[in-house]
């Protein structure tokens, strides 16, 4: 059996919903865990209709949370994309 068919049996829509969406794993983490490349995982995610997360998705839930005497705040960026 080809590697492509093997990946198709592993990288199902249910798999992506659990690992990528619910557990928050990255495509690279998933690829490392199942022994394939990040691009292969991305291919199958697209094939299954899974939308990629935006880059800052992991930090949004931290806004306003306290870490000792510190409080996480939202970083603002100007039109050039620089923090300011």
C-alpha positions in Angstrom: 0.0 0.0 0.0 1.3 3.5 -0.8 2.3 6.0 1.8 -0.4 8.4 0.5 -3.2 5.9 1.2 -1.8 5.1 4.6 -1.8 8.8 5.5 -5.4 9.1 4.2 -6.5 6.5 6.7 -4.8 8.3 9.6 -5.5 12.0 8.6 -9.2 11.9 8.6 -11.6 14.8 9.4 -12.2 13.3 12.9 -8.5 13.1 13.5 -8.0 16.8 12.5 -10.9 17.9 14.6 -9.4 16.2 17.6 -5.7 16.8 17.2 -5.6 20.1 15.4 -8.7 21.9 16.4 -9.5 20.6 19.9 -5.9 19.8 21.2 -4.3 22.8 19.4 -1.4 20.8 17.8 0.4 22.3 14.9 0.8 20.7 11.5 4.5 20.2 12.3 3.6 18.4 15.7 1.1 16.2 14.0 3.7 15.3 11.2 6.4 14.5 13.8 4.0 12.3 15.7 2.8 10.2 12.7 6.1 10.3 10.8 5.4 12.5 7.8 6.2 16.1 6.7 4.3 19.2 7.7 3.4 19.8 4.0 1.8 16.3 3.9 -0.3 17.1 6.9 -1.3 20.5 5.3 -2.2 18.7 2.1 -4.6 16.3 3.9 -6.0 19.1 6.1 -6.9 21.0 3.0 -8.3 17.9 1.4 -10.5 17.4 4.5 -11.7 21.0 4.4 -9.9 22.0 7.6 -9.2 25.7 7.7 -5.7 26.7 9.0 -5.6 28.8 12.1 -4.2 32.3 12.1 -0.6 32.7 13.5 -1.7 34.4 16.7 -4.4 31.9 17.7 -2.5 30.6 20.7 -2.0 34.0 22.4 -5.6 35.3 22.2 -6.7 33.3 25.2 -4.0 34.9 27.4 -5.3 38.5 27.1 -6.2 39.8 30.6 -4.8 36.8 32.5 -2.6 37.3 35.5 0.9 35.8 35.9 1.9 36.8 39.4 2.0 40.6 39.3 1.9 40.8 35.5 -1.2 40.9 33.3 -1.1 39.8 29.6 -2.2 42.6 27.3 -3.0 42.7 23.6 0.0 43.9 21.5 -1.1 46.6 19.0 0.6 46.8 15.6 0.8 49.8 13.4 0.1 49.8 9.6 3.6 48.6 8.9 3.1 45.6 11.1 5.4 46.7 13.9 4.6 46.8 17.5 4.4 50.3 18.8 
